[in-house]
Amino acid sequence: MLTLHAADLLIAVPGADPVPGGAVFVDGGTVAALGPYEELAAAFPRARVRRWPGVITPGLRQWHGTYLLKRAYHPDPREYDELGDRPLTGERFEALDMTDTRWAGSVRRGLQQMLRHGTTAVAIGSDPVVSTAVARSGLTSVSVLGAPGILLDEPDLDPFRNAYSLADAVAGPLVVGGRADFAAFDVPDEAALAEAGAGTCVATVLAGRLVYRRR
C-alpha cells in the first residue's frame, strides 16, 4: 500500500533542520520518500493520505524493555477497579500471583503501552516470553549494550524520562530505503516534545503499518 503520512513538522533526523509541512511516503514497509507534503502529494497522487497534528519523528527506543515487561505488571482493563490502570512494581508487583497466562497477558499489554508512547524498538535480554512477544508485536529488538547507567527512578514507559533530547530517545533516523518505523506527536516542535514526553503520541507506525492511533 502507498501511504503518505503528513504533519505540521517532519523531524527525520534529530538535530537536523526539520521540514515544515513535511511528510513520509511509505511503500509497503519502507520509507520511499521524505520531504514537503505538497511536493510528495504531487509526485504520488495515488497514495492514501494520513494527516497527523504536530510532528512526525523516527520511532523511539525503549532501553528498559526487560524491566518493564518482567518486573512490572500491566493490569487487564477488567482489573482496573482492583489494581488501577498503571503498571505495578515493587511490593505491589511481588504480592501478585503470576501464572504463565497472567505473565503472557501482562507482557502483551506492556508492549501495547509502548506503542502508545511512540516506541518502535525495545532493548531486551534473552527471556523467551519477552522475546517471543516482541517478535509477534512487530517491534524491533535491539541490544541492551549502550543503555543509560544507573537510574534515580524506576524505568518509565516514556523513553523521554531517561533521555536528554530527541536524539537520545529515537531508535535511529528516518532514511529513504529504511524501514518505515515512526511516530506522530501532538506538539509544535522538537523542544516541546522532549519536555512534554511521549504521552503526546497520536500515532505509531511499524514497518509501514499503523499499529496505534489515539482516538
N, C-alpha and C positions, 0 to 999 in steps of 0.2 A: 504494500500500500504506500502511496506517495502522500506524505503529510507535511504541512507547513505549520510550524509552531511559532507564533508571533507574540511579542511582548513589548512593553514600553522601552525596555533596555535589554540588550544581549551582552552578557559578560562571558565570552568564550574562553578567555584566558585571564584569570585573576591578576590584577595589577596592570594589565594592558589597557589600551583605550577601549571603552565599551562602545557598542553600536546602538545609538538611539533608534527606536522603532525597529529593532532587529528581529531576526527570525532564524530558525533552524529548519532546513529542508531535510526530511528523513525519507530514505528509500529503503523499505524493509527495516532491517535493524541497524542501518548505517547512516551516519551523517553524510549527506550528499552535497550540501552547500550551506554556507553561513554568510549572513550579510543583512543589509537593509531589507525590510519586508517588501517594500514596493518593488525593488529590483527582483527579488526572488519570486514574488507573485506573478510578475510579468514573464519571467523566464519559465515558470512551471504552472501554467494556468489550470491544469487539470488536477493539481494537488488539493487534497482536503485541508482546510484551514482551521486551526485551533488557536484561539486567542486567549492570552492569559494576562491578568493585571500584574504590574510590577516588572520584575526582572527574570530572565532565564539565565541560569548558570550551569556549569557542569554539576553532575551528581556529587553528593557529599560522601565522605568516607567515615565510617564508624569504627574507631580503633578498639572499642571495648565490647566487641560482639559477644565474646565468651562470657564475660561477667554479666552482661545484660540479659543473656539468654539462659545461663545456667545458675546464676547466683541471685536471680530476681524472678519473681513470679508475676506474670501478666494475667490479671483476673479475667475470667469469662464474663461477658456482659450479664449473664444470669447470676453472677456472684457479686455484682456491684453493691447491692443493698447490704451485704455482709462484709465485704472486703474493700469496697471502694473501687475506683477506676484507675488508680495509679499503681505502678509496679511495687511489689512488696519486697523489701530487702531486710537484711539483718535479722533481728529476733522474730519479727513477724513472718519472714520467709522460713526461718528454721522451724517454726511451730507448725508449718503446714505438712499434711500427709501427701507426699508427692509420689503418686503412682506413675507408671510409664505413660499411661494415657493422659494424665494431667500434665506431665512434663511436655509431651508432644504438643498438646494444645497451647501451653504457655509459650513454647518456642515459636510456634506458628503465629500467635498473636503478637509476640515481640517483634518479629520480622515485619508484620503489617504496620506496627507502630513506627518502625524505622522508615518504611516507605512514606508514611505520613510526614516524616521530617526530611524528606528530600534525599534520603540515603540510597545510594546505588552500589556501594562497595562496603564489605564488612570484613574486619580482621578477626579471624577465628583460629582456634587451635585444632587439635585432632579429634575432638569429641564427635563420635559418629552421628548422634542425634542432631547436633547442631549442623554438621557438615551436610547431611542429607537434606535438612530443612532449607538451608541456604541455597543449595543447588536447585531444589524444586521451586524456590521463590523467584529465581531468575537473577537475584543479587549476585554480584561478583565477589568471590572470596579473595582476600589479599593477605599477605603475610603480616604477622604482628611485629616484625622487625621494623624499627623506626618509630614505634609508638611513643607517645609522650611519657615522661617519667612519672614519679610518684604524684598522685593527685591529692589535693587537700580535701576534696569531697568525693562522694561516690560518683562513678560514671553516670552520664546522663544520656537519654535518647537524642538530645540535641547536640550534634557534633560541635557546635559553636561554643558550648560550655567549656570545652577543652582546647579551644583554638583562639589565636590572637587575631586572625583575619580570614577572609575567604580562601586565600591561598593555602592556609593551614588546614582548612576543612574539606576541600574538594579532593576527589579521588584522582583527578587529572584534568587537563584542558580538553575542551571540545575541539576536535580537529576533523577536517574533511577526510573521509575514508575510515574514521574511527567508529567505534561502537556508539550508538545513539543513546547514551545514558545522561540524562539531565533533569533539572527540576525548575519549577517556576515558583517565585516567592512574591507575595503581595507587599513589596517595599519599593521605595523610589530608586535606591542605588546600593552600591556595594557596602558603603559605610553603615547605612541603615540596616542592612541585612545582618552584618556582623554584630550590631548592637541588639537588634530585636530577636535574632535567632531563627532557628529552623522551624519553629512553630508557626511561622508565617507561610509555610509551604502550601501552595494551592494545587500543585500537580507534580507527579513524578513519572518519568518515562524510563523504562528499562529496555534496552535493545530495540527501541522504536515502539514499544508497547506502552500505552497509557495504563499504568498499574495503580495509580492513586489520583483521585480528583476530589478536591474539597467541595462539598455540597453547599 
